[in-house]
Amino acid sequence: MYHYHMAPSCTPEFLNHSVPLDHQGQPDRHGTLFGYMMDGFGVYTFTDIGGAAAVLDECGGHFGPVDDDHPEAVEYHYHATVYSPYHSACQGPALGRCDKQQHGASFCGKGCGAEVCAQPGTKKAHLQSYLHRWNSTWLDSYTTNLDSHATDLIV
């Protein structure tokens, strides 16, 4: 199976996303999907919604929208980074347990300070709607970085 060991910043997904405005580029948008992890979640280029830096869990992923035109469509996904391990340190969501998935050297990221990480600006109601497909009470068992952002708690 073909796979990357670091962000393939020379591929069209990365290059097309970094086209300047004067060449019909679209800056300040969510990164482009360029692959899938073995757990089935997508891996996107560096930027998040609005071109913001992605706030990632210890595994290198987070919950949030992947399309600037549909902020209500939240899903778990990974982002490429410029630091090792470049894509993911473990299968997410991390839930504060990344180190338990490591054998030997740890490549866990710093995380967002909570067990469940969502991109700031993600509405908690949209996150809950996504998670309710599988388990309506799952999110109640964990802390989220959205809990400290009162404006994101609008239901």
HUVENGI-V908489 format. One record per residue. SS is DSSP state (H for helix, E for strand, C for the rest). PHI is phi in degrees with one decimal (* if undefined). Layout:
ss->{SS;SS}
phi->{PHI;PHI}
This chain:
ss->{C;C;C;C;C;C;C;C;C;C;C;H;H;H;H;H;H;C;C;C;H;H;H;C;C;C;C;C;C;C;C;C;E;E;E;E;C;C;C;C;C;E;E;E;C;C;E;C;H;H;H;C;E;C;C;C;C;C;C;C;E;E;E;E;E;C;C;C;C;C;C;C;C;E;E;E;E;E;E;C;C;C;C;C;C;C;C;C;C;C;C;C;C;C;C;C;C;H;H;H;H;C;C;C;C;C;C;C;C;C;C;C;C;C;C;E;C;E;C;C;C;C;C;H;H;H;H;H;H;H;H;C;C;C;C;C;C;H;H;H;H;C;C;E;H;H;H;H;C;H;H;H;H;C;C}
phi->{*;-69.0;-153.9;-103.6;-104.0;-151.9;-57.7;-82.0;-68.1;-98.3;-86.1;-55.2;-59.1;-82.8;-65.1;-66.2;-75.2;-107.6;-72.5;-63.9;-55.0;-70.3;-119.2;65.7;-74.9;-125.3;-74.2;59.4;-129.9;-63.1;-58.8;-87.0;-66.2;-129.6;-179.2;-132.4;-80.2;-63.4;-84.4;95.2;-82.0;-72.5;-118.1;-114.0;-64.1;-59.5;-89.8;-108.3;-49.6;70.0;80.1;-70.1;-68.5;-73.7;-98.1;-110.1;-78.9;-62.8;-83.3;103.7;-129.6;-169.1;-92.5;165.9;-71.5;-116.0;-134.8;-58.5;-84.1;-137.3;-66.3;-80.4;-89.1;-88.3;-153.6;-80.8;-159.1;-106.3;-127.4;-68.2;-129.3;-96.5;-123.7;-63.6;-92.6;76.2;-132.0;-153.5;-96.9;-163.4;-86.4;-93.5;-66.0;-67.2;55.3;72.9;-119.6;-56.5;-57.8;-71.4;-94.9;-91.7;-127.6;97.6;-66.1;-98.3;-110.9;-62.4;-78.2;-75.2;76.9;-112.8;90.8;-140.3;-72.2;-114.8;-106.5;-128.9;-62.3;-50.8;101.5;-69.4;-75.6;-61.6;-63.0;-70.7;-63.0;-62.3;-60.7;-61.9;-71.0;-63.6;-60.0;-111.3;-160.0;-72.8;-113.7;-55.6;-63.6;-64.4;-86.1;-132.7;-83.1;-127.9;-73.4;-76.1;-62.0;-94.0;-114.6;-55.2;-70.4;-86.9;-93.0;-64.7;-104.9}
